[in-house]
Amino acid sequence: MLLTYISMICYLTERLITSYSDADIVNLTCCQQNKALEHARLPMSHVTLTDYEDNNQQSFWEQCLFPVAKPVKIRLSRKLSGKTILLTGASFGIGALVATLLAEYQVKLILVARTREKLEELQQSLQGKRATVFIVPSDLREERAIDSLLQELKRRNVEVDLFINNAGKSIHRGLDQSLDRYQDTQRCSATNYTGPVQLLLGLLPVLIKNRGHIINVSALNVLLPSTSGWSAYQSSKAAFDQWLRCMEPELKIRNVTVSSVYLPLVRTRMSMVNEKNHGRMAMSKAKAANIILNCIVLGKRKYRPWWTGFVLLWCSLFPNLWYRMQVCYLKKNK
Ligand SMILES: NC(=O)c1ccc[n+]([C@@H]2O[C@H](COP(=O)([O-])OP(=O)(O)OC[C@H]3O[C@@H](n4cnc5c(N)ncnc54)[C@H](OP(=O)(O)O)[C@@H]3O)[C@@H](O)[C@H]2O)c1
């Protein structure tokens, strides 16, 4: 128990210290990411973002904090056989890996993201696998793009059984840098909240008919006390989480399963474009993908790291501590 508290305090303190950075965590192209990393003065010039992102090695503490079982292939195969899966955010990171793993099964995969070339590359690399792969380049921030995606599905008679809401945009910016950037909130809201709502509302009639499954890839921050600098990201992720959880009982009685996956920091371009995250404890992309596959097999309502309850208990025992730590830190570093 004492050990758990100590590791939690270390984790939260580390989060506080490293969460304040000038780096803007936005979705960048690979070339821009590498430039950003160069700019961030990486310790070794030959190290690229992909090296961090693809590093599936987990330290002893990471193994303890993020233990994840591999899904049982036979059960997954039975569950997925003949199903149609719509996965957003499939061009990079967790989504691209989930798509690759799902392609081993007899499924119809519909992959959505903005970067056409990345989707085409992925589709090509999956040729010869058991899945039939379709790509639909779309920007989830645009109502018209979502409408045409839904119409395209209708036109092709595609009936989705499993919807994985994985696309996401993350921005970290302090107050001074946010004053003239209302667009940060608009973009995060559209990608993380209103876009997924519009898409899901269009998919729901079919998901209900097929007794389908919705998996929402959310962030652990949504469950924890707010952290300054993350207002646009945290509020938009929390908004969709709330929206879905309000819908969940009504979906349950219509035999639709809802799983919410609350991920901690994961090594992907989203987090690793920020140099300060390189040395931090983080989950590997492979583990995050396995959590999503486990949700498919088990239909679990929720994934959150095992120690989340201890952190929440700690926060309710000392309700103002996290807030005060942040204020102290900000005053000191003003
Ligand atoms: N990495 C972490 O530390 C972490 C922690 C907690 C939760 N998460 C969540 O995990 C999910 C996956 O993130 P990741 O870490 O794999 O990040 P990532 O590597 O940056 O991937 C994000 C994906 O979302 C897509 N996307 C972004 N904006 C979009 C838009 N407007 N329309 C359509 N697709 C869009 C991106 O593709 P295009 O750029 O090609 O559109 C990309 O495929 C996100 O929901 C994120 O919030 C991540």
The ligand as an ORCA input file, in Angstrom:
! r2SCAN-3c Opt
* xyz 0 1
  N      -0.591      9.179    -27.032
  C      -1.040      9.366    -25.819
  O      -0.277      9.642    -24.890
  C      -2.518      9.220    -25.533
  C      -2.928      9.206    -24.199
  C      -4.287      9.070    -23.919
  C      -5.206      8.953    -24.944
  N      -4.777      8.984    -26.244
  C      -5.789      8.894    -27.295
  O      -5.462      7.838    -28.178
  C      -6.024      8.122    -29.469
  C      -4.990      7.841    -30.544
  O      -3.935      8.756    -30.402
  P      -2.417      8.442    -30.817
  O      -1.619      8.561    -29.593
  O      -2.344      7.214    -31.632
  O      -2.111      9.756    -31.676
  P      -1.620      9.950    -33.178
  O      -0.498      9.040    -33.469
  O      -1.409     11.405    -33.323
  O      -2.883      9.496    -34.033
  C      -4.056     10.264    -34.065
  C      -4.906      9.767    -35.206
  O      -6.078     10.586    -35.297
  C      -6.229     11.034    -36.642
  N      -6.867     12.345    -36.686
  C      -6.490     13.475    -36.060
  N      -7.312     14.484    -36.385
  C      -8.223     13.980    -37.243
  C      -9.322     14.532    -37.943
  N      -9.661     15.823    -37.845
  N     -10.054     13.722    -38.752
  C      -9.735     12.422    -38.894
  N      -8.708     11.832    -38.246
  C      -7.957     12.604    -37.443
  C      -4.782     11.109    -37.161
  O      -4.721     10.973    -38.562
  P      -4.521     12.191    -39.591
  O      -3.537     13.133    -38.985
  O      -4.043     11.490    -40.815
  O      -5.877     12.758    -39.742
  C      -4.171      9.861    -36.538
  O      -4.427      8.737    -37.321
  C      -6.495      9.588    -29.429
  O      -7.889      9.616    -29.288
  C      -5.830     10.134    -28.176
  O      -6.587     11.181    -27.599
  C      -3.452      9.102    -26.568
*
